[in-house]
Amino acid sequence: MPPQHGAWAMLLLPFLAALTVTGPHPLHLPLLGAALAGYPLSYFGLQAVKTGRIRRVRPHLVGYGLATVALGTPVLVARPATLAYAPIFVALAAVNAGYARRRRDRAFVNDLAFVAQCGLLGLVVATVAEVPWTNVAGVTVVALGYLVGTVVHVKTMIRERDSVRYRWVSWTYHAVVAVAAALWAPVPVAVVFAVLLARAVLLAGRRVAPMRVGLVETACALLVLAAVAL
């Protein structure tokens, strides 16, 4: 399995947030399975691009590739409209591949490309349920607002812990989003983004084990999902 444990929460949050609007549909189950298989397929594919050693990850590519196709095919057959998202996913995957090729897979823009793919998954949830994607636009924006913030915040805790610039970027971003939520979002969402701003200010630069950082961000993702559900 990919060692990037936080990616699973990033993948699931937009999906589950969209479900709070559309309600469950039988096709959501294979869609979720395809997404859960597609992420490690993408991860090991990018590892092959990065290292040039396809043989090392070939079993992973075959196994996860077959699982993704098997689970995704019923969704595509039943809802061919979901193919409209394919060009966007391909373009974002190309961004990831470009950064992997240059061995810059930790770059901020590369992370944003992955976040955008997770957000698109929320729109696919709506299309699969035959609900207009505009119906889930609000909860998707909330989920993306959190995910972009967590990318910046985690960098201030680990890779860019000593960077004053990254701290100010994180604080400014979280402050702007918190103000926007206070002005336009429902009260539960506004409260959660105020909490996220506080955690960004209080924890930036502290020496905290990566696992604890991940646990905190998982708890924050659950708070965002609860606020959306309310």
Disulfide bonds with the S-S distance in Angstrom:
none
